[in-house]
């Protein structure tokens, strides 16, 4: 009986003492904790929302499709920015394009910058444009345009480089995909200069 009374008294004291001890501990924590300095809060980044809206850009955009003559065309860029003020389309940086004819012949192009004109169905590459074909042509130009609806590539200005049979310079160049999809037809114009170098 004495044990039960002592146990009941101990439980009664514990019900009162433990909450008081907990309250004292919490008070101590608040009393000695560091006070928050509102001026030391993390500052918000200074962001120009209007500038962000103006400079909206797409990272690694890709364009792909099939031309009317059955060739496949794919174009990627490192960065592209919409140009609504220029009738749509987008300017782009570091473009890489690949045109593959139905018979497997490939034309690769790369340029420092360019422009997607989707309404006109045209892609412009400019700034040290490099063009390489699986037939053995390695050409450079400052400006080349590609038509997205058919496999046509045009350099309105000078081209220079290596052909399978030597070095080549011309005032302009046009490449079209043959109607039967059997490859590409390269046409050089305006003061063509060819230095023939026979293979050893």
FENPECOR-V845596 format. One record per residue. N is the residue number from 1. OMEGA is omega in whole degrees, -180 to 180 (NA if undefined). BURIAL is I if it has 9 or more other ideal C-beta (glycine too) atoms within 8 Angstrom, else O. Layout:
N,OMEGA,BURIAL ; N,OMEGA,BURIAL
This chain:
1,180,O ; 2,-180,O ; 3,-180,O ; 4,179,O ; 5,-180,O ; 6,180,O ; 7,179,O ; 8,179,O ; 9,-180,O ; 10,178,O ; 11,179,O ; 12,178,O ; 13,-179,O ; 14,179,O ; 15,-180,O ; 16,-172,O ; 17,-175,O ; 18,176,O ; 19,179,O ; 20,179,O ; 21,179,O ; 22,179,O ; 23,178,O ; 24,179,O ; 25,178,O ; 26,179,O ; 27,179,O ; 28,179,O ; 29,180,O ; 30,-176,O ; 31,-175,O ; 32,180,O ; 33,179,O ; 34,178,O ; 35,-179,O ; 36,177,O ; 37,-178,O ; 38,-178,O ; 39,-179,O ; 40,180,O ; 41,-179,O ; 42,-179,O ; 43,176,O ; 44,178,O ; 45,178,O ; 46,-175,O ; 47,175,O ; 48,-175,O ; 49,-180,O ; 50,179,O ; 51,178,O ; 52,179,I ; 53,180,O ; 54,-174,O ; 55,179,O ; 56,-175,O ; 57,176,O ; 58,178,I ; 59,179,O ; 60,176,O ; 61,-179,I ; 62,174,O ; 63,177,I ; 64,180,O ; 65,178,O ; 66,-178,O ; 67,-179,I ; 68,-179,O ; 69,173,I ; 70,177,I ; 71,177,I ; 72,-178,I ; 73,175,I ; 74,-179,I ; 75,174,I ; 76,178,I ; 77,177,I ; 78,-178,O ; 79,177,I ; 80,179,I ; 81,179,I ; 82,178,O ; 83,-179,I ; 84,-178,O ; 85,-180,O ; 86,178,O ; 87,179,O ; 88,-177,O ; 89,-178,I ; 90,171,I ; 91,-174,I ; 92,178,I ; 93,178,I ; 94,-179,I ; 95,173,I ; 96,-178,I ; 97,178,I ; 98,177,I ; 99,-177,I ; 100,179,I ; 101,-178,I ; 102,-179,O ; 103,175,O ; 104,178,O ; 105,-172,I ; 106,172,I ; 107,179,I ; 108,177,I ; 109,175,I ; 110,-178,I ; 111,180,I ; 112,-179,O ; 113,-180,I ; 114,-177,I ; 115,173,I ; 116,175,I ; 117,-172,I ; 118,-179,O ; 119,-180,O ; 120,-178,O ; 121,-175,O ; 122,175,I ; 123,-180,I ; 124,175,I ; 125,-180,I ; 126,-179,I ; 127,179,I ; 128,179,O ; 129,177,I ; 130,-179,I ; 131,-179,I ; 132,179,I ; 133,179,I ; 134,176,O ; 135,176,O ; 136,178,O ; 137,175,I ; 138,-172,I ; 139,175,I ; 140,179,I ; 141,177,I ; 142,-178,O ; 143,176,I ; 144,176,I ; 145,178,I ; 146,175,I ; 147,-174,I ; 148,-178,I ; 149,175,O ; 150,-174,I ; 151,-180,I ; 152,180,I ; 153,-176,I ; 154,168,I ; 155,-179,I ; 156,179,O ; 157,-173,I ; 158,174,I ; 159,180,I ; 160,177,O ; 161,-176,I ; 162,175,I ; 163,180,I ; 164,-175,O ; 165,179,O ; 166,177,I ; 167,-171,I ; 168,172,I ; 169,178,I ; 170,-180,I ; 171,178,O ; 172,-178,I ; 173,174,I ; 174,176,I ; 175,178,I ; 176,176,I ; 177,-180,I ; 178,-175,I ; 179,-179,O ; 180,180,O ; 181,-175,I ; 182,178,O ; 183,-177,I ; 184,176,I ; 185,-179,O ; 186,-179,I ; 187,179,O ; 188,-176,I ; 189,172,I ; 190,175,O ; 191,-179,O ; 192,177,I ; 193,-178,O ; 194,174,I ; 195,-176,O ; 196,179,O ; 197,-178,O ; 198,180,O ; 199,180,O ; 200,NA,O
